[in-house]
């Protein structure tokens, strides 16, 4: 992969990482400063449901943060854009669609078929 392409993906991943970290920070501060002392049980239930939903989203984002950090490490080590299964280059189109991709489309398809058969 060319240096300009690596720089593009480094910037893309770094910006996405910063955005996700900022959201997580805002969620934490929002939870700390919120006042869930409503006397109405329905209001408390709705607020608790919203908190739960937000925390589930942030948990999924935490997983994405880890994938982004791993991809940034791969860029630094020279392994970014190389399929971890077959060792072939991952297409730019695939990386544009999923910058944290670790498998080429063929290997990813095989993995998903295997997981479907195994019920994973």
C-alpha angles and dihedrals in degrees: 000000000000122000092243090055091048090049090050093052092042090055093043093050094043092051092048091048092051091049092051093046090050091052091049090050091050091049092052093048091045092053092048095050099038120109110220095174098115114147091215111090092207092055090049091048092051091048092048090050091051091049091050092050092048092049092050089053092048090050090055089047090051088059089050090049089056091049091049092050090050091050091050089051088050090053090053093047094045095245098108115121095020118118111244091213107044102014094233123131117273109232119255088235090058092046090049090054095041112014091184093056113138097182134053115246094260094052092043090052090050091049092051092048090050092049091049092051092046093045093238 
